[in-house]
Amino acid sequence: MFKKYNPNPQRNNVGDCVIRSISKVLGYDWERTYAELAVQGFMMCDMPSSNAVWGAYLKNKGFTRRAIPNSCPDCYTVADFAEDNPYGKYIVATGSHVIAVVDGNYYDTWDSGSEIPVFYWRKENEI
């Protein structure tokens, strides 16, 4: 189920999906998440929104990356992923977007449920 979520202090909704998603899953405010990702990006000489940077950040927080099975690459959606995962906290990535999934609900500034997920991160001890 879709839940509208936008912790951005200015209510902007372009370019910060990584920060919004991670803030939801970790329970941090937008500012803390942005600052910590910016530091990670600085240490890696890359942008905070790059997959390598936020992936390293999540790995340092105890998350593991997993691929979405490719059994139906065009028909399995973010909404399907949320329904299939009624418990736990996940960061779900498409080719160009990142969405928080928490206990079967997906959180975003818009209904991204029809997007096709490619991989996800979850904390092993969360389920």
N, C-alpha and C positions, 0 to 999 in steps of 0.2 A: 504494500500500500504506500502511495506517495504521501510524503509529509513535506510541506514547504519549510525551508530552512535557509536563513541568510544571516549569519552572525556579523557580516561586514559592517563596521561602524557607519559607513556612508551609504549602506544598502546597495552598493555596487554589485553587479552580478556578472561581470565579464572579466575573465582572466584569473580568477582566484579560486577556481573549483577545488584545486588541491588543498588550499588552506582551509576552505569551508569544510571539506570532507574530513580532513584530519582533525580539525577542531571538534567536530561532532563526535567522532569515534574516541578521541582521547579525553573529551570533556574539558578542553582548554578554550579560552576565549580566542577570538580571531587574532588579536594583537600578539599574544604569546606564540601562537602557532606560526604566524608570519615571521616574527623575530627569530625563532629557533630554526625555521627553514632557511631564512636568509643567512644565518651563521653557517649552517651546513653547506649552503651554496657557495659562500665565501671560501670555506675550507677546501671545497672541491673545484673552485674556479669555474662555477657553472651557475645557471639560473635556478632559483628555488623551485620553479615549476617543472624542471626537467625530471624525467622518470628516474634518472640515476640519483639525483639529489634527494627527492622525496622518498625514493626506495631505500637509500642508505639511512635516511632519518628513521623510517619505520623499522628497518632491520635493527637499528640501535635501540629501538623501543621494544624489541622482542617479537616483532611481527615476521611472518613467513609469507613469501610470495608463492602463489599457486596459479597454474594455467586453468582456463576454462576448457573443459573437454570440447573437442571439435566435432562432435557427432552431428550437430546441426548448426553450422556456423552462421546461418542467416535467420534462424527462427528462435534461438534462445536469447531472451532479453534480460535487461536489468530487473524488470518486474518479475520475471521467472526466477532469477537468482534470489531475489528477496523472498519470494514465496517458498523456495526450496531451502532457505536458511532462516527458519523462524527464531533461532537463538544465536546470539553472538554479535560481534562487531566486525565489520568488514569495510575495506576501502576497495571499491570496484572501479576498474579502469576500462575504458573503451579505447579506441584509437586516438581520440582527441578530447576526452572528458573524464572526470573522476567524480564518483558518487559515493556517499556514505550509506551503508546498509547496516541497520541496527535492529536486531530482533524482528526480522521479517518486514521492516519498513525501509523505504529508501528516501533519503533526505537530500533535497536539492532546491535551487531557486526556481526551477521549472520542472515539469513532469518529464523526466528523462527515462521513464520506464520502458520505452520502446527502443532505446539504444542497445547495441550489441556489445556485451562485455567480452574482453579479451583475457584479462587476468585479474586477480584480486590478492589482497593482503589481509591476513588475519593473525591475531595473537593466539598462539597455540593453547594457552591456558584459559582462553575466554569461553570455551564451549565445554 
